Each structure stands twice: as C-alpha cells, then as structure tokens.
Amino acid sequence: MGDVRALVEVVARALADDPSLVAVTEGQHRGVSVVEVFMGPGDLGRIIGRQGRTAQAVRTLAATVGEHDGRKVQVEFRDGQPPR
C-alpha cells in the first residue's frame, strides 16, 4: 500500500460513521496516480464537507505526499462499494 493511499484511508476512516465500509483503491491513469475513496451510505457528505473544504484538504494532503514521491496524485470520492 502506498503512502498516499494509506494517508487517505486513515482520514476517510476517521471521518466515517462506519469505518468498516470505507474502501480505498489506487491505480494509474495517463501517468497520474488515481486514489478512489468509496464510502458507505450517507458518509460521502462527511468527507466532502461544507462547500468541499474537507475534500479539498484531503486532496491537498495527498498531492503533497505524492509530490514527495515524485508523482502526481488525484483523489476521487465515490458513494458505495468498489467494483469487483
């Protein structure tokens, strides 16, 4: 598990009502690391926050950690469970 993925997962689990429903995946798309955060029902609003401030803070943290590793990172928030 990458540092970025671990960071995003810790933050998402801390914000979720039911941390067991949080799933984080990491993949590559056109040279950018894409971290997808899947939240349980009703928790998506908690991680996005008012006017998207919490989501932006998570994205900033992820980008900073990714920059330290020399890569670009994009964080996307999804409702539900990851596809299998």
C-alpha positions in Angstrom: 0.0 0.0 0.0 1.4 3.4 -1.0 1.9 6.3 1.4 -0.8 8.3 -0.3 -3.4 5.5 -0.2 -2.6 4.9 3.5 -3.0 8.6 4.4 -6.3 8.9 2.5 -7.6 5.7 4.1 -6.8 6.9 7.6 -8.5 10.2 7.1 -11.6 8.6 5.4 -12.0 6.0 8.2 -11.7 8.8 10.9 -14.5 10.8 9.2 -16.9 7.9 8.5 -19.7 6.8 10.8 -18.9 3.2 9.9 -15.2 2.8 9.1 -15.6 -0.8 8.0 -17.5 0.4 4.9 -14.6 2.6 3.7 -12.6 1.2 0.8 -9.6 2.9 -0.9 -8.2 1.8 -4.2 -5.2 3.1 -6.1 -4.5 2.9 -9.8 -2.7 4.7 -12.7 -4.4 6.7 -15.5 -2.2 8.6 -18.0 0.7 8.9 -15.7 -1.3 10.1 -12.7 -2.0 8.0 -9.6 -5.7 7.9 -9.0 -6.9 7.2 -5.5 -10.6 6.4 -5.2 -12.3 6.5 -1.9 -15.6 4.5 -1.5 -17.7 5.5 1.4 -20.8 3.8 3.0 -24.3 5.2 2.6 -24.5 8.8 4.0 -20.8 9.1 4.7 -19.9 10.7 1.4 -21.1 14.1 2.6 -19.0 13.9 5.7 -15.7 13.5 3.7 -16.7 16.2 1.2 -17.6 18.7 3.9 -19.1 22.1 3.7 -18.5 23.6 0.2 -16.0 20.8 -0.4 -13.5 22.1 2.1 -12.7 18.7 3.7 -12.4 17.0 0.3 -10.0 19.8 -0.9 -7.9 19.4 2.2 -7.6 15.6 1.6 -6.6 16.2 -2.0 -4.0 18.8 -0.9 -2.5 16.3 1.6 -2.5 13.5 -1.0 -0.9 15.8 -3.6 1.8 16.9 -1.1 2.7 13.3 -0.2 2.6 12.2 -3.8 4.9 15.2 -4.8 7.4 14.0 -2.2 7.5 10.6 -4.1 7.8 12.4 -7.4 4.3 11.6 -8.8 1.0 13.4 -9.4 -2.0 12.2 -7.4 -5.7 12.7 -8.0 -8.3 11.8 -5.3 -11.8 10.9 -6.2 -14.7 10.3 -3.8 -17.4 7.7 -4.6 -20.6 6.5 -2.9 -20.9 2.8 -2.4 -18.5 -0.1 -2.7 -15.8 -0.5 -5.3 -16.5 -2.6 -8.4 -15.2 -6.2 -8.2 
